[in-house]
Amino acid sequence: MVSSTQPPQPNWSDPQYYFSRELSWIEFNARVLHEAMDERTPLLERLKFAAIFSSNLDEFFMVRVAGIKRQVQAQVDRRSLDGRTPQEQLEAICQKLLPLVAKQHQHVQSVLRPQLASHGVFLLDYAALNQAQQRHLREYFEERIFPVLTPLAVDPGHPFPHISNLSLNLAVVVRSPEGTSHFARLKVPSSLPRFVLLPLELQRRKQTPVWMGVPIEQIVAHNLDKLFPGMEVVACHVFRVTRNADLEVQEDEADDLLQAIEQELRKRRFAGSVVRLEVHESMPDEIRQTLMAEMGLSNADVYPVVGLLGGRDLMALVDLPLPHLKDAPWKPVSHPRLRRLMESEYSTDEDFFALIRKQDLLVHHPFQSFSSSVQAFLQRAAQDPDVLTIKMTLYRTSGDSPIVDALIDAAENGKQVAVLVELKARFDEENNIQWARKLEQVGVHVVYGLVGLKTHTKLMLVVRQEGDRLRRYVHIGTGNYNPKTARLYTDLGLLTCREDLGADVTELFNALTGYSRQKNYRKLLVAPTNLRDRLLDLIHREREIARAGRHARIVTKMNALVDPPLIGALYEASQAGVQIDLIVRGICCLRPGLAGVSDRIRVISIVGRFLEHSRIFYFHNDGAEDVYIGSADWMPRNLDRRVEAVTPVDDRAIAKDLQEILGILLADNRQAWELQPDGSYRQRHPASPDAVQSAQQILMDMARQS
């Protein structure tokens, strides 16, 4: 028995118990970069991960670094969880990122480009081209590029021009016949392809190339004489700017939220302050200092690179027709129960609803098909004459969304359709505005959520007339209603017609669309209403079971763990004897393995071909196991500033399936990384090639065999 006399609890606000959120995110992106360097990963997949690394960094600077810089400028002493001031955070970020960025660019230049060339993919430098190739690109420049270029002089009569966010630019120094030097800025047009393909007749190599091209900025740089006739081009160097792109909408002062978001989007491209300057390492210090002075930057804001700036553009090469350099194609399979439904002699709209009435249905994407499950359910509901109402939340969806088309069909078929479109979904605001307007035009009731809160929950409610009663069918998911990301992200969705969940979801939609201030729900855990409190209750229950000397266990899967109250509760549970396994893909501020504090807590992260996005929470509960899924990570923003929904899984067979998924993930030794007490991650390695256990591969195999 564990002693009932408990020592005084530590002060869980002490920085020693936490990792920095920002540095933890950088550790995650380092794991992404590792996939770009892992020889076990197919070559074009490695190129994809290199591009994702760059894209992730762009967003990190536009949002996270920009926010910390605002705190520094406003002289806000808001400490990070690990006790750093905003200025100290910026210094730590720079110190951590500089070698990581150098590592990435060096790897792309020295490893990936030569390996691509060995497979017939030649991303060439202009200076290495022969005369015929350069002559062709000179003509291409004159016909396609030159007309859209606008060189901008910088002198007393021409102020330093505005540099748009994420744009590629050339800093050009020219000399007049009188010997006077002048500085000019030239923007590389983003409307043209980043990599310009050479014609087949000029692709001469010992082996037949699959693709051969040149970065557009090099074509511009080697033909500057056309832009500055009569002047000597002395120097030309590439640079790229990242600006603050986080929207600052005063929702409580906006008469029309949609218009307010549109105005902020116009500002995003041009108005945000510069937070990062990327330059080619060959840029002389004099030019670098000029750019820094004009944009109000310090040395810590400058990131010199050896290769291509804007590495996210490498994604354009990933789709080349070289299947042997990619992961084996994966086509999601239909859920076994749905497959039998589609193959049955009778395939009517009622069958789908009857299947859900018979038993709850759990779908696991991308292993099981989104289109034949969630999408098909909505499409059938849109056509079913007995369906009266459809309500759903849209946080992100695809550009050619069959989800939006189904909602339009439902409205045109006379059903009452209400959709909450979250206009503040970061970097999807413009798309969501378009969907909102398209839906409104056909009579869909469109709302934009609650002031001060993002609606992040993934909910669908279908109300159907069945005889003399109304029945509610519900989908509660962990991922967006987006057919494209459903093939790339691992997510879960529960389809059910349980009365208590249907009533809860109805009341939550009333809170989202009307003036309801619902506080109590039968089953749902809802943020910001009761989610944190209920999670704390569940953790504390395991703690008390352990203190009573009985087996206690917690297993959770999420994208990020930041919330101090929940971290403190996990520490207390560990101290009491609860065995805790946390599967946290990205940011984790909890420190595992601290003697007497978290030595019963293990944290792993899985980074593989699919983005781990599902959230599962398991509590042993003295044998009466509780399992939950939902949209919320354990972060203050999710628990306090977003509308989230987490549902218990009452079907015991489905609960066992979720436990099996957790067990498979915990046993991974191919893509799993273990978080160490010092904040670093150590990748697991199988004892032998025959002992490899890749969770994502196992789940694909299981789906295929089902």
C-alpha positions in Angstrom: 0.0 0.0 0.0 1.1 3.5 -0.8 1.4 5.7 2.4 -1.6 7.9 2.9 0.8 10.6 4.3 1.6 12.7 1.3 4.6 15.1 1.2 4.0 18.7 0.3 3.4 19.2 -3.4 6.0 21.2 -5.3 5.1 24.5 -6.8 4.0 23.5 -10.3 4.5 27.0 -11.6 8.2 26.6 -11.1 10.0 26.9 -14.5 12.1 23.8 -13.7 9.2 21.6 -14.5 8.6 22.8 -18.0 10.1 22.9 -21.4 9.8 26.0 -23.6 6.9 25.8 -26.0 8.9 27.4 -28.8 12.0 25.2 -28.3 9.8 22.1 -28.1 8.3 23.1 -31.4 11.8 23.5 -32.9 12.6 20.0 -31.7 9.5 18.7 -33.5 10.6 20.4 -36.7 14.0 18.8 -36.2 12.3 15.5 -36.3 10.7 16.5 -39.6 14.1 17.4 -40.9 15.4 14.0 -39.8 12.9 12.3 -42.2 14.5 14.4 -45.0 17.9 12.9 -44.0 16.9 9.3 -43.2 18.2 7.0 -46.0 15.3 4.6 -45.2 12.9 7.1 -46.5 12.4 7.2 -50.3 14.2 10.0 -52.0 11.2 12.2 -53.2 9.7 11.7 -49.7 12.9 13.1 -48.2 12.6 16.1 -50.5 9.0 16.5 -49.4 10.1 16.6 -45.7 12.7 19.1 -46.5 10.0 21.3 -48.1 7.7 20.8 -45.1 10.6 21.8 -42.8 10.8 25.1 -44.6 7.1 25.7 -44.8 6.8 25.0 -41.0 9.5 27.5 -40.3 7.7 30.1 -42.4 4.6 29.8 -40.3 6.6 29.6 -37.1 8.2 33.0 -37.8 4.9 34.6 -39.1 3.0 33.7 -36.0 5.1 32.6 -33.0 8.3 34.7 -33.5 6.2 37.6 -34.6 4.2 37.4 -31.3 7.3 37.3 -29.2 8.7 40.3 -31.0 5.6 42.3 -30.3 6.0 41.5 -26.6 9.6 42.8 -26.7 8.6 45.9 -28.5 5.7 46.5 -26.1 8.1 45.8 -23.2 5.8 43.0 -21.9 7.5 40.8 -19.3 5.5 37.7 -20.2 7.7 34.8 -19.2 7.6 31.4 -21.0 6.8 28.3 -19.0 10.5 27.6 -18.6 11.0 31.2 -17.2 12.5 33.0 -20.1 11.7 36.7 -20.9 10.5 37.4 -24.5 14.0 38.7 -25.4 15.6 35.5 -24.0 13.1 33.4 -26.0 14.2 35.2 -29.2 17.8 34.6 -28.4 17.2 30.9 -27.6 15.2 30.4 -30.8 18.0 31.9 -32.9 20.7 29.8 -31.2 18.6 26.7 -31.8 17.6 27.4 -35.3 20.7 28.7 -37.0 22.6 25.3 -37.0 19.4 23.5 -37.9 18.7 25.7 -40.9 22.3 25.4 -42.0 22.0 21.6 -41.7 18.9 21.5 -43.9 20.3 23.7 -46.7 23.6 21.8 -46.7 21.8 18.5 -46.9 19.6 19.7 -49.8 22.7 21.0 -51.7 25.2 18.3 -50.9 23.0 15.2 -50.7 19.5 15.5 -52.1 20.3 17.4 -55.3 23.1 15.0 -56.3 20.9 12.0 -55.5 18.1 13.4 -57.5 20.5 13.9 -60.4 21.5 10.3 -60.3 17.8 9.5 -60.9 17.5 11.9 -63.8 16.2 15.0 -61.9 18.5 17.9 -62.6 18.0 21.1 -60.7 20.8 23.0 -62.3 22.6 26.3 -61.6 22.6 28.8 -64.4 26.3 29.2 -64.4 26.8 25.5 -65.2 24.6 25.6 -68.3 26.1 25.4 -71.8 25.8 28.2 -74.3 22.7 26.8 -76.0 20.8 26.3 -72.8 21.8 29.8 -71.6 20.7 31.2 -75.0 17.3 29.6 -74.6 16.8 30.9 -71.1 17.9 34.4 -72.3 15.0 34.2 -74.8 12.7 32.9 -72.1 13.7 35.8 -69.9 13.0 38.4 -72.6 9.6 36.9 -73.5 8.2 35.7 -70.2 10.0 37.3 -67.3 11.3 40.7 -68.4 7.9 42.3 -69.1 6.7 41.6 -65.5 9.8 42.8 -63.7 10.0 46.2 -62.0 13.4 47.3 -60.8 13.1 49.8 -57.9 15.9 52.2 -57.2 16.8 53.2 -53.7 18.2 56.7 -53.3 17.1 60.0 -51.8 14.4 60.3 -54.5 13.2 56.7 -54.2 12.6 55.4 -50.7 13.3 51.8 -49.8 10.4 49.8 -51.3 8.0 47.6 -49.3 9.0 43.9 -49.5 6.0 41.6 -49.5 5.8 38.6 -47.3 7.6 35.4 -48.4 8.7 37.0 -51.6 12.0 36.3 -53.4 14.0 39.4 -54.2 17.3 40.4 -55.6 19.5 43.1 -54.0 21.3 44.6 -57.0 24.3 47.0 -57.0 25.0 48.8 -60.3 27.7 51.4 -61.2 27.1 54.3 -63.6 29.7 55.3 -66.3 30.7 58.1 -63.9 31.7 55.5 -61.3 28.8 56.1 -58.9 27.3 53.0 -57.3 23.5 52.6 -56.9 21.3 50.1 -55.0 18.2 48.6 -56.5 15.7 46.0 -55.4 14.1 43.6 -57.8 11.2 41.3 -56.9 11.2 37.8 -58.5 7.6 37.4 -59.9 5.7 34.8 -57.9 3.2 34.5 -60.7 5.7 32.4 -62.7 7.0 28.9 -61.9 9.9 28.9 -59.4 11.7 26.3 -61.4 11.9 26.8 -65.2 12.0 23.6 -67.3 14.4 23.3 -70.1 13.0 22.0 -73.5 13.7 18.4 -74.3 16.1 19.1 -77.1 18.4 21.0 -74.7 18.3 18.3 -72.0 21.6 16.6 -73.1 23.0 14.1 -70.6 24.5 10.6 -70.6 21.2 9.4 -69.2 17.8 10.6 -70.4 16.6 13.2 -67.9 13.2 12.9 -66.2 13.2 16.7 -65.5 15.8 19.4 -66.0 15.4 23.0 -64.9 16.8 26.1 -63.3 15.6 28.4 -60.5 13.9 31.4 -61.9 15.9 33.8 -59.7 19.1 32.7 -61.3 17.7 33.4 -64.8 16.8 36.9 -63.7 20.2 37.4 -62.0 22.2 36.4 -65.1 20.2 38.7 -67.4 20.2 41.9 -65.4 21.9 43.8 -68.2 18.5 44.0 -70.0 17.1 45.8 -66.9 20.0 48.2 -66.4 21.3 49.2 -69.8 24.2 51.6 -69.7 25.0 50.5 -66.2 27.5 48.0 -64.9 26.0 45.3 -62.8 28.4 45.0 -59.9 26.7 42.6 -57.6 23.4 40.7 -57.2 22.3 38.7 -54.2 19.1 36.9 -53.4 17.1 37.6 -50.2 13.7 36.7 -48.8 11.6 38.4 -46.1 9.1 36.9 -43.6 6.6 39.2 -42.0 4.2 39.1 -39.1 1.1 37.5 -40.6 -1.1 36.9 -37.5 -4.5 38.6 -37.8 -5.5 41.2 -35.2 -9.3 41.4 -35.4 -11.1 43.4 -32.8 -14.2 41.1 -32.9 -16.2 42.9 -30.2 -15.8 46.1 -32.2 -16.6 44.6 -35.7 -20.1 45.2 -37.0 -19.4 42.5 -39.7 -16.8 39.9 -38.8 -16.5 38.7 -42.4 -15.6 42.2 -43.6 -13.2 42.7 -40.7 -11.4 39.5 -41.6 -11.2 40.6 -45.2 -9.6 43.9 -44.2 -7.0 42.1 -42.1 -6.2 39.7 -44.9 -5.3 42.7 -47.1 -3.0 43.9 -44.4 -1.3 40.5 -43.9 0.5 40.6 -47.2 1.9 44.1 -46.8 1.5 45.6 -43.3 3.1 43.2 -40.9 6.6 44.0 -39.6 9.5 42.0 -40.8 10.5 39.2 -38.5 13.1 37.3 -40.5 15.5 38.1 -43.3 17.0 35.1 -45.3 20.0 35.8 -47.4 22.4 33.8 -49.5 25.6 33.3 -47.5 27.6 35.0 -50.3 25.9 38.4 -49.7 28.5 40.9 -48.6 28.1 42.4 -45.1 27.6 45.9 -46.6 24.5 44.9 -48.5 23.3 42.8 -45.6 23.6 45.8 -43.2 21.7 48.0 -45.7 18.8 45.6 -45.8 18.8 45.2 -42.0 18.8 48.9 -41.4 16.0 49.5 -43.9 13.8 46.8 -42.3 14.7 47.5 -38.6 16.4 44.1 -38.1 19.3 42.9 -36.0 21.9 40.2 -36.7 19.7 37.7 -34.8 17.0 38.2 -37.4 19.2 37.2 -40.3 19.5 33.6 -41.6 22.2 33.0 -44.2 21.8 29.9 -46.3 24.1 28.1 -48.8 21.5 27.0 -51.3 18.0 27.8 -52.4 16.0 30.3 -50.4 12.3 29.4 -50.0 12.8 25.7 -49.6 9.0 25.2 -49.5 9.0 25.5 -53.3 10.8 22.2 -53.6 7.4 20.6 -53.1 6.9 21.3 -56.9 9.3 18.5 -57.7 7.8 15.9 -55.4 5.0 15.1 -57.9 7.5 14.0 -60.6 6.5 10.6 -62.2 9.0 8.5 -60.3 7.0 6.0 -58.2 10.1 4.1 -57.2 11.3 7.2 -55.3 8.1 7.6 -53.3 6.2 5.7 -50.7 4.1 2.9 -52.1 0.7 4.4 -53.0 -1.9 4.0 -50.3 -5.6 3.9 -51.2 -7.9 4.1 -48.1 -10.2 1.1 -47.8 -13.9 1.3 -46.9 -14.8 0.4 -43.3 -15.9 -3.3 -43.4 -19.5 -2.5 -42.3 -19.8 0.1 -45.0 -18.2 -2.1 -47.6 -20.9 -4.7 -46.9 -23.5 -2.0 -47.2 -22.2 -0.9 -50.6 -22.0 -4.4 -51.9 -25.4 -5.5 -50.7 -28.3 -6.0 -53.1 -30.3 -3.2 -51.5 -28.5 0.1 -51.4 -30.9 2.7 -50.3 -30.5 5.9 -48.3 -32.1 4.2 -45.3 -29.4 1.6 -45.1 -26.7 4.0 -43.9 -28.9 5.2 -41.1 -30.0 1.7 -40.2 -26.4 0.7 -39.9 -25.7 3.5 -37.4 -28.9 2.7 -35.5 -27.6 -0.9 -35.1 -24.3 0.1 -33.7 -21.9 3.1 -33.4 -19.4 3.3 -36.2 -15.8 4.4 -35.8 -13.7 5.3 -38.9 -10.0 5.8 -38.8 -8.5 7.9 -41.6 -6.5 7.6 -43.8 -6.5 3.9 -43.3 -10.3 3.8 -43.8 -11.9 6.0 -46.5 -13.3 9.4 -45.7 -15.3 9.5 -48.9 -17.1 6.3 -48.3 -17.9 7.1 -44.7 -18.2 10.7 -43.4 -18.6 12.3 -46.9 -21.0 9.6 -48.0 -23.1 10.0 -44.9 -23.5 13.7 -45.5 -24.2 13.2 -49.2 -26.9 10.6 -48.4 -28.4 12.9 -45.7 -28.5 15.7 -48.3 -30.6 13.5 -50.6 -32.7 11.6 -48.1 -36.3 12.9 -48.2 -36.7 12.1 -44.4 -33.8 14.3 -43.3 -35.1 17.6 -42.1 -32.0 19.4 -40.8 -28.2 19.3 -41.2 -25.9 21.3 -39.0 -22.1 21.2 -39.0 -18.9 23.1 -38.3 -16.4 23.9 -41.0 -12.9 24.8 -39.8 -10.9 23.8 -42.9 -12.0 22.1 -46.1 -10.5 21.4 -49.5 -10.6 23.8 -52.5 -13.0 21.6 -54.6 -15.0 20.5 -51.5 -17.6 17.8 -52.0 -18.6 18.6 -48.4 -19.7 22.1 -49.5 -21.4 20.7 -52.6 -23.4 18.3 -50.4 -24.5 21.1 -48.1 -25.6 23.1 -51.1 -27.5 20.1 -52.4 -29.2 19.7 -49.0 -30.3 23.3 -49.0 -31.6 23.1 -52.6 -33.5 19.9 -51.6 -35.4 22.0 -49.0 -33.6 21.0 -45.9 -32.7 23.4 -43.1 -29.0 23.7 -43.3 -26.9 25.6 -40.7 -23.1 25.8 -41.0 -20.6 27.5 -38.7 -17.7 28.6 -40.9 -14.7 29.5 -38.8 -13.3 32.6 -40.5 -10.3 32.8 -38.1 -8.8 29.4 -39.2 -5.2 30.6 -39.6 -4.1 30.8 -43.3 -7.4 29.4 -44.4 -9.4 32.6 -43.8 -9.7 33.5 -47.5 -10.9 30.1 -48.5 -13.5 30.1 -45.7 -14.8 33.5 -46.7 -15.4 32.1 -50.2 -17.2 29.0 -48.8 -19.3 31.2 -46.5 -20.5 33.4 -49.4 -21.2 30.4 -51.7 -23.3 28.7 -49.0 -25.2 31.9 -48.2 -26.1 32.3 -51.8 -28.1 29.1 -51.8 -29.9 29.8 -48.5 -27.7 28.0 -46.0 -27.7 29.6 -42.6 -24.1 30.6 -42.1 -22.7 31.8 -38.8 -19.2 32.8 -37.9 -19.0 31.5 -34.3 -18.6 33.2 -31.0 -16.8 36.5 -30.3 -13.4 35.9 -28.8 -13.4 32.1 -29.6 -12.4 30.0 -32.5 -14.7 27.1 -33.3 -12.3 24.2 -33.7 -14.7 21.4 -32.9 -15.5 18.9 -35.7 -19.3 18.2 -35.5 -22.1 17.2 -37.7 -25.8 16.8 -36.7 -28.4 15.2 -38.9 -32.1 15.3 -37.8 -34.3 12.7 -39.5 -38.0 12.0 -39.4 -38.5 8.3 -38.7 -42.2 7.4 -38.3 -43.7 9.5 -35.6 -40.4 10.5 -34.0 -37.3 12.5 -34.8 -33.9 10.9 -34.5 -30.6 12.7 -34.3 -27.5 11.3 -36.0 -24.1 12.7 -35.0 -20.6 12.7 -36.3 -17.9 13.8 -33.8 -14.4 13.8 -35.2 -10.8 14.7 -34.5 -10.0 16.1 -38.0 -11.4 18.6 -40.4 -14.1 17.9 -43.0 -11.5 17.9 -45.7 -11.2 15.0 -48.2 -7.7 15.9 -49.1 -6.2 16.1 -45.6 -8.2 13.0 -44.7 -5.8 11.1 -47.0 -2.7 12.7 -45.3 -3.6 13.0 -41.6 -4.5 10.3 -39.2 -7.9 11.1 -37.7 -10.9 9.4 -36.1 -14.6 10.0 -36.4 -17.5 8.5 -34.5 -20.9 8.1 -36.1 -23.7 7.5 -33.6 -27.4 8.1 -32.9 -27.2 7.8 -29.1 -29.8 10.1 -27.6 -27.6 11.7 -25.0 -24.9 12.7 -27.5 -27.5 13.9 -30.0 -29.1 16.1 -27.3 -25.6 17.4 -26.3 -24.7 18.2 -29.8 -28.0 20.0 -30.4 -27.4 22.2 -27.4 -23.9 22.9 -28.4 -25.1 24.1 -31.8 -27.7 26.3 -30.1 -24.8 27.9 -28.1 -22.8 28.4 -31.4 -25.7 29.9 -33.4 -27.8 31.6 -30.8 -27.6 33.1 -27.4 -27.6 29.9 -25.4 -25.1 29.7 -22.6 -25.2 26.0 -22.0 -23.0 25.0 -19.0 -23.9 21.3 -18.4 -23.7 18.5 -20.9 -24.8 14.9 -20.5 -21.8 13.3 -22.1 -19.7 15.8 -24.1 -16.6 17.5 -22.7 -16.8 21.0 -24.2 -14.3 23.8 -24.2 -14.2 26.4 -22.8 -17.1 25.2 -20.6 -16.1 22.1 -18.8 -13.3 20.3 -20.7 -10.3 21.2 -18.5 -12.2 20.5 -15.3 -13.4 17.1 -16.5 -9.9 16.1 -17.7 -8.6 17.2 -14.3 -11.2 15.0 -12.6 -10.3 12.0 -14.8 -6.6 12.4 -14.0 -7.3 12.9 -10.3 -9.5 9.8 -10.2 -6.5 7.7 -11.5 -4.3 9.4 -8.9 -6.7 8.4 -6.1 -6.9 4.8 -7.4 -3.1 4.6 -7.3 -3.0 6.0 -3.8 -5.4 3.3 -2.8 -2.8 0.8 -4.0 -4.6 -0.4 -7.1 -3.5 -0.4 -10.7 -3.9 3.0 -12.4 -3.0 4.0 -16.0 -3.4 6.9 -18.4 -2.6 6.8 -22.1 -3.2 9.9 -24.2 -2.6 10.8 -27.8 -2.6 14.4 -28.9 -0.7 17.0 -31.0 0.5 19.2 -28.2 0.7 19.3 -24.4 1.2 22.8 -23.0 -1.5 23.4 -20.3 0.2 23.9 -16.9 -2.8 22.7 -14.8 -3.0 19.5 -16.7 0.7 19.0 -16.6 0.7 19.5 -12.9 -2.1 17.0 -12.5 -0.1 14.5 -14.5 2.9 15.0 -12.3 0.8 14.4 -9.2 -0.6 11.2 -10.8 2.9 10.0 -11.5 3.9 10.7 -8.0 1.0 8.7 -6.7 2.0 5.7 -8.8 0.0 6.1 -12.1 1.8 4.7 -15.1 1.4 7.4 -17.8 2.1 7.1 -21.5 1.8 10.3 -23.7 1.9 10.2 -27.5 2.5 13.8 -28.4 3.4 14.6 -32.0 4.6 18.1 -31.6 5.0 20.5 -28.7 5.4 18.9 -25.2 6.2 21.2 -22.3 6.0 18.4 -19.7 9.4 17.1 -18.5 9.3 13.3 -18.2 11.8 11.2 -16.1 12.3 13.7 -13.3 13.0 11.7 -10.1 10.1 11.8 -7.7 8.0 13.9 -10.1 7.6 12.3 -13.5 9.5 9.1 -13.4 6.4 7.1 -14.3 5.7 9.3 -17.4 6.9 8.3 -20.9 6.5 10.6 -23.8 6.9 9.6 -27.5 6.4 11.4 -30.7 5.7 9.7 -34.1 6.6 11.4 -37.3 5.9 9.4 -40.4 4.3 9.5 -43.9 1.0 10.6 -42.4 0.6 13.5 -40.0 -0.5 12.1 -36.6 -3.5 14.3 -35.9 -6.0 12.2 -33.9 -6.7 12.7 -30.2 -7.4 9.7 -27.9 -7.6 9.8 -24.1 -7.6 6.6 -22.1 -8.2 6.2 -18.4 -8.1 2.7 -16.7 -10.6 3.7 -14.0 -10.0 0.6 -11.8 -10.9 -1.7 -14.7 -14.1 0.2 -15.9 -12.1 1.8 -18.7 -13.0 5.2 -20.2 -11.9 6.2 -23.7 -12.5 9.6 -25.3 -11.8 11.1 -28.7 -12.2 14.7 -29.9 -10.8 17.8 -31.4 -8.9 19.3 -28.5 -5.2 19.3 -27.7 -4.1 20.0 -24.1 -3.1 23.7 -24.7 -4.5 26.9 -23.0 -5.7 28.1 -26.4 -7.8 24.9 -27.0 -9.2 24.8 -23.4 -9.8 28.6 -22.9 -10.1 30.3 -26.3 -11.6 27.7 -28.6 -14.8 25.7 -28.9 -13.8 22.1 -28.7 -15.8 18.9 -28.2 -14.5 15.6 -26.8 -16.8 12.6 -26.6 -16.7 9.4 -24.5 -16.8 6.2 -26.5 -19.5 4.1 -24.9 -19.4 1.2 -27.4 -17.1 -1.3 -25.7 -16.0 -2.9 -29.0 -15.0 0.5 -30.4 -13.3 1.4 -27.1 -11.2 -1.8 -27.4 -10.3 -0.8 -31.0 -9.0 2.5 -29.8 -7.0 0.8 -27.1 -5.5 -1.4 -29.8 -4.5 1.7 -31.8 -2.8 3.2 -28.8 -0.9 -0.1 -28.2 0.3 -0.2 -31.8 1.5 3.4 -31.5 3.3 2.8 -28.2 5.1 -0.2 -29.7 6.4 1.7 -32.7 10.2 1.4 -33.2 10.5 2.9 -36.7 9.1 6.5 -36.5 8.8 6.9 -32.7 11.0 9.3 -30.8 11.4 9.3 -27.0 11.5 12.6 -25.1 14.4 12.8 -22.7 14.5 14.7 -19.4 16.7 17.4 -21.0 14.2 18.1 -23.8 16.0 16.3 -26.5 14.4 13.4 -28.4 16.0 10.0 -29.1 14.7 7.9 -32.0 13.9 4.3 -31.4 15.7 1.7 -33.5 14.6 -1.9 -33.9 17.0 -4.6 -32.7 17.1 -6.1 -36.2 15.5 -5.5 -39.6 13.0 -8.2 -38.9 11.9 -6.5 -35.7 10.7 -3.3 -37.3 7.3 -2.1 -36.0 6.0 0.9 -37.9 2.7 1.8 -36.4 1.4 3.5 -39.6 2.4 0.5 -41.8 0.8 -1.9 -39.3 -2.4 0.1 -39.4 -2.4 0.1 -43.2 -1.9 -3.7 -43.3 -4.7 -4.2 -40.8 -7.0 -2.0 -42.9 -6.1 -3.9 -46.0 -6.8 -7.2 -44.4 -10.0 -6.2 -42.7 
